[in-house]
Every structure is written in structure tokens, then in C-alpha cells.
Amino acid sequence: MTNIIKDTTDKLVYGHEGWLEDYVFHYHAGDSIMTMLKWGHNMECDGLPRIEELSFKTFAPDGTQEEVQVKETGKEYLDLTSETDQEGMYIFSIQYDNCYAEYPGDKWKKGNKKDNPDAVAVNRYVQSATNCIFVGHGENREVFDAPLLTTLLPVSPEFVAGHELTFVLKTDGKPQACDDIDFIFQGEGEKTTEKLSTGEDGVLKITPKEPGVYGLIARYVLDGDSDDYDNIHYTATHCFRVKEHGGHDH
């Protein structure tokens, strides 16, 4: 019997977001690659979003866009699958982009100002989640600059404990300053969270010290400059798995 997972899409107005976690697999060109979409807050699962309101894209190392197959699992994650024909770094991505209107008494309706002229405020919520999957045994770890509304992507990453990693936060392809970035580590023990920030260049440098699953969540608000909404609330997440030593296993 399939479990019924609660719909918590609208909780994004309170800080819910999606993130993508990879499987511990190694892939070769021609293999199908997979990742898991999870949904909640600060890497704590809480239900799932409405699939029809998300867009799913996979980018090959050369920037070619591939289709994504989405499968419900009956658990608090969705399986995403895409095909490969190259070696290098593939990017799985999801995007959410909708307006929500706020009313007195902490009530919300989906829609813009035209739909909700009597609202206290109307904001646009833009979210993206990315995950990099390395395919093959080559040396090319360059990450394609995916054309998403907001991105927090690594630069030629080697996900090994003790190695410095560089990430760049962008809005519509331009570097973005942000002083609200959660750096989350899920190892065998307790989950830990550290607050980080980027400058005007959008660059973030971190050095994971232990093997395990890490997540970065950047949240920022920009003026909307639109008749449809007041501000844009951006959330960009990137999840990655760190190994103890180097090598070819993903």
C-alpha cells in the first residue's frame, strides 16, 4: 500500500525548501543517473511539494539539457532519473516560481496582486535546488553555469574531506551577495549548522572536515520592481556528499 505523503508546498512562505541528495553510486557514460528530491526545512523532511508546480532539468557537462523522469516513492522523497552520454559533471535541478498573497491573521493565497488586490502584501517565491553527479573516470570536473533563476553551484569540486570547495551564488546568472547561508552537516552524529555569507562576488569557500552529507541553503530578498508583487524571496540549495579519501567512486 502506498503511503500518502502530506502536501506542504505552501509552507515555503514560512521557510520550507527543497534539496537534492545523491545516491552512493558510481556512473559511466550511458548510465542512467539518479538523485532524491526532499522537502522541508534545513534538511529536515516535512511532506512533499506539488510536482506539477516544479520544473525539472538536468544539464550535461557541455550544457546540453536532458529530460528528467520523476517517480513517487511512497516516502518523503521523489526519485529523479536522467540519461547520460558524456563523462564529467552533470547537474540535476528543480525550480519553483510562484506568487503568494498575505492577508491578516497569517492567511495566505497563491496568486499575484491582480488576483489579490486587497492583500496586505504579495511576494514572489523563487527557489532552486541543485545536485552535481560525476560520471566516468575523467579529470574534467568543470560545472556548467546552469541558466536558472538562482543558483549556488560549486566550481570544479572534489568532494573529499579536508579539500577546500568554492561555490558561487548567482541571481539570473549574476553574482549575488547574501548574509544568510546555512551550512549544514549530517554525519553519523548530530546535525550541525553554521551561518555563512558571501560578498558582492557571490563566492563562498568552505572546507568540509568529515565525510557525510552536507547542504548549503542561501536565502535572500530583492525588490520586485513589478506590478504583480512587492519583493522576490529567493532560496538556493545545493547538497553534496563528501568522501573520506579521493578516488573514482561517487
C-alpha positions as CSV (number, residue, x, y, z in Angstrom):
1,M,0.0,0.0,0.0
2,T,1.4,3.4,-1.0
3,N,1.8,5.9,1.8
4,I,0.0,9.2,1.5
5,I,2.6,12.0,2.0
6,K,1.2,15.3,3.1
7,D,1.4,18.3,0.8
8,T,3.5,21.0,2.4
9,T,4.2,23.1,-0.7
10,D,2.6,26.3,0.8
11,K,4.8,26.1,3.8
12,L,7.5,27.7,1.7
13,V,6.1,31.1,2.9
14,Y,7.4,30.1,6.3
15,G,10.8,28.8,5.1
16,H,10.3,25.4,3.5
17,E,12.5,24.5,0.6
18,G,13.7,21.5,-1.5
19,W,17.1,19.9,-1.7
20,L,18.6,17.1,-3.8
21,E,20.6,14.2,-2.3
22,D,22.5,11.8,-4.4
23,Y,22.7,8.0,-4.1
24,V,26.1,6.3,-3.4
25,F,26.5,5.1,-6.9
26,H,29.3,5.3,-9.5
27,Y,28.3,6.0,-13.1
28,H,29.7,5.7,-16.6
29,A,28.6,7.5,-19.7
30,G,25.5,5.8,-21.0
31,D,24.2,5.0,-17.5
32,S,21.0,6.5,-16.0
33,I,21.8,8.8,-13.1
34,M,19.6,9.4,-10.1
35,T,19.1,11.8,-7.2
36,M,16.4,12.3,-4.5
37,L,14.2,15.4,-4.1
38,K,13.4,16.0,-0.4
39,W,11.4,18.8,1.0
40,G,11.2,20.5,4.4
41,H,13.3,23.0,6.3
42,N,17.0,23.0,6.9
43,M,17.3,19.4,5.7
44,E,14.6,18.1,8.0
45,C,12.0,16.4,5.8
46,D,8.3,17.5,6.1
47,G,6.0,16.2,3.4
48,L,6.5,16.9,-0.3
49,P,5.7,19.7,-2.8
50,R,3.2,19.6,-5.6
51,I,5.1,18.0,-8.5
52,E,3.1,19.9,-11.2
53,E,4.4,23.3,-9.8
54,L,8.0,22.4,-10.1
55,S,10.3,22.4,-13.2
56,F,12.9,19.7,-13.5
57,K,16.1,20.0,-15.6
58,T,19.4,18.1,-15.9
59,F,22.4,19.7,-17.6
60,A,25.2,17.7,-19.1
61,P,28.8,18.8,-18.8
62,D,28.6,20.6,-22.1
63,G,25.4,22.4,-21.1
64,T,23.0,20.1,-23.1
65,Q,19.7,19.9,-21.3
66,E,18.4,16.4,-20.6
67,E,14.9,15.3,-19.6
68,V,14.1,14.2,-16.0
69,Q,11.8,11.4,-15.1
70,V,10.1,11.9,-11.7
71,K,8.9,9.0,-9.7
72,E,6.9,9.0,-6.4
73,T,8.3,6.5,-3.9
74,G,5.6,6.5,-1.2
75,K,8.1,8.0,1.1
76,E,9.2,11.6,1.9
77,Y,11.3,11.8,-1.3
78,L,10.9,11.7,-5.0
79,D,13.3,9.8,-7.3
80,L,14.7,11.8,-10.2
81,T,16.3,10.0,-13.1
82,S,18.1,11.3,-16.2
83,E,20.2,9.8,-19.0
84,T,23.9,10.4,-19.8
85,D,26.1,10.3,-22.9
86,Q,29.2,12.2,-21.6
87,E,31.8,12.0,-18.9
88,G,32.0,14.8,-16.4
89,M,29.8,16.7,-14.0
90,Y,26.0,16.6,-14.5
91,I,23.7,18.9,-12.7
92,F,20.2,17.9,-11.5
93,S,18.0,20.9,-10.8
94,I,14.5,21.8,-9.7
95,Q,12.8,25.2,-9.7
96,Y,9.8,26.7,-8.0
97,D,8.4,30.1,-9.0
98,N,5.0,31.4,-7.7
99,C,3.5,34.4,-6.0
100,Y,1.7,34.3,-2.6
101,A,-0.5,37.0,-1.1
102,E,-0.6,37.6,2.6
103,Y,-3.7,38.5,4.5
104,P,-4.4,39.5,8.1
105,G,-4.4,36.6,10.6
106,D,-1.4,34.9,8.9
107,K,-3.5,33.7,6.0
108,W,-2.1,33.2,2.5
109,K,-3.4,32.8,-1.0
110,K,-1.5,31.8,-4.1
111,G,-1.5,34.5,-6.8
112,N,-0.3,38.0,-7.7
113,K,-1.6,41.5,-6.9
114,K,-4.1,41.4,-9.7
115,D,-5.5,38.2,-8.3
116,N,-5.4,39.6,-4.7
117,P,-5.9,43.4,-4.8
118,D,-6.9,43.5,-1.1
119,A,-3.8,41.6,0.2
120,V,-1.5,43.1,2.9
121,A,1.5,42.2,0.7
122,V,2.3,40.0,-2.3
123,N,5.6,38.3,-2.7
124,R,7.2,36.1,-5.4
125,Y,8.9,33.0,-4.1
126,V,11.7,31.7,-6.3
127,Q,13.5,28.5,-5.3
128,S,16.1,26.3,-6.9
129,A,17.8,23.1,-5.7
130,T,20.9,21.6,-7.4
131,N,23.0,18.5,-7.1
132,C,26.1,17.5,-9.0
133,I,26.6,14.0,-10.2
134,F,30.1,12.9,-11.5
135,V,30.1,10.5,-14.4
136,G,33.1,8.4,-15.6
137,H,36.7,8.4,-14.6
138,G,38.0,11.6,-16.3
139,E,39.6,14.6,-14.8
140,N,37.1,17.2,-16.0
141,R,35.1,18.5,-13.0
142,E,34.0,21.8,-14.5
143,V,30.4,22.6,-13.6
144,F,28.2,24.1,-16.3
145,D,26.8,27.6,-15.4
146,A,23.2,26.5,-15.4
147,P,20.8,29.2,-16.5
148,L,18.5,29.1,-13.5
149,L,16.8,32.0,-11.6
150,T,19.0,31.4,-8.7
151,T,22.0,29.0,-8.3
152,L,24.5,28.1,-5.7
153,L,26.9,25.9,-7.7
154,P,30.4,24.6,-7.0
155,V,33.4,25.3,-9.1
156,S,35.3,22.1,-10.3
157,P,34.6,20.3,-7.0
158,E,36.4,17.4,-5.4
159,F,34.1,16.3,-2.7
160,V,36.8,14.9,-0.3
161,A,37.2,15.7,3.4
162,G,39.8,18.3,4.0
163,H,39.6,19.8,0.5
164,E,38.5,23.4,0.1
165,L,35.4,23.9,-2.1
166,T,34.4,27.0,-3.9
167,F,30.7,27.9,-4.6
168,V,29.2,30.9,-6.3
169,L,25.8,32.2,-5.6
170,K,24.0,33.9,-8.6
171,T,20.7,35.6,-9.4
172,D,19.8,35.3,-13.1
173,G,23.5,34.4,-13.8
174,K,25.0,37.4,-11.9
175,P,27.0,37.1,-8.6
176,Q,24.8,37.7,-5.6
177,A,25.8,38.9,-2.1
178,C,24.0,37.1,0.7
179,D,24.4,37.1,4.5
180,D,22.0,34.3,5.3
181,I,23.5,31.0,4.2
182,D,23.1,27.8,6.3
183,F,25.9,25.3,6.0
184,I,24.5,22.0,7.3
185,F,26.4,18.8,8.1
186,Q,24.6,15.4,8.5
187,G,27.1,12.8,9.7
188,E,26.7,9.8,11.9
189,G,26.2,12.0,14.9
190,E,24.1,15.1,15.4
191,K,23.3,17.6,12.6
192,T,25.2,20.8,12.8
193,T,24.5,24.2,11.2
194,E,26.9,27.1,10.7
195,K,25.9,30.6,9.3
196,L,28.0,31.8,6.4
197,S,27.8,34.8,3.9
198,T,29.1,35.9,0.5
199,G,30.4,39.2,-0.7
200,E,29.4,41.0,-3.9
201,D,31.3,38.4,-5.9
202,G,29.0,35.7,-4.6
203,V,31.9,33.5,-3.7
204,L,31.7,31.1,-0.8
205,K,34.7,29.0,0.3
206,I,34.3,26.0,2.7
207,T,36.4,23.1,3.8
208,P,34.3,20.0,4.9
209,K,36.3,18.3,7.6
210,E,34.4,15.0,7.8
211,P,32.8,12.5,5.4
212,G,29.0,12.8,5.2
213,V,26.1,14.7,3.6
214,Y,26.4,18.5,3.5
215,G,23.8,21.1,2.5
216,L,24.1,24.8,1.6
217,I,20.9,27.0,1.8
218,A,21.1,30.6,0.7
219,R,18.1,32.9,1.4
220,Y,17.8,36.5,0.3
221,V,15.1,39.0,-0.7
222,L,15.3,41.5,-3.6
223,D,12.9,44.3,-4.6
224,G,10.4,43.0,-7.1
225,D,10.1,46.1,-9.4
226,S,6.8,44.6,-10.7
227,D,3.1,45.4,-10.7
228,D,2.5,41.8,-9.8
229,Y,4.4,41.6,-6.5
230,D,6.3,43.6,-3.9
231,N,9.5,41.5,-3.3
232,I,11.2,38.3,-4.5
233,H,12.1,35.8,-1.8
234,Y,15.0,33.7,-3.2
235,T,16.2,30.3,-1.9
236,A,19.0,28.4,-3.5
237,T,20.1,25.0,-2.1
238,H,23.0,22.7,-3.0
239,C,23.5,19.3,-1.4
240,F,26.7,17.2,-1.7
241,R,28.3,14.1,-0.3
242,V,31.9,14.2,1.0
243,K,34.1,11.1,0.9
244,E,37.0,10.4,3.3
245,H,39.6,9.9,0.5
246,G,39.9,10.7,-3.2
247,G,39.2,8.2,-5.9
248,H,36.7,7.4,-8.6
249,D,33.7,6.2,-6.5
250,H,30.9,8.7,-6.5
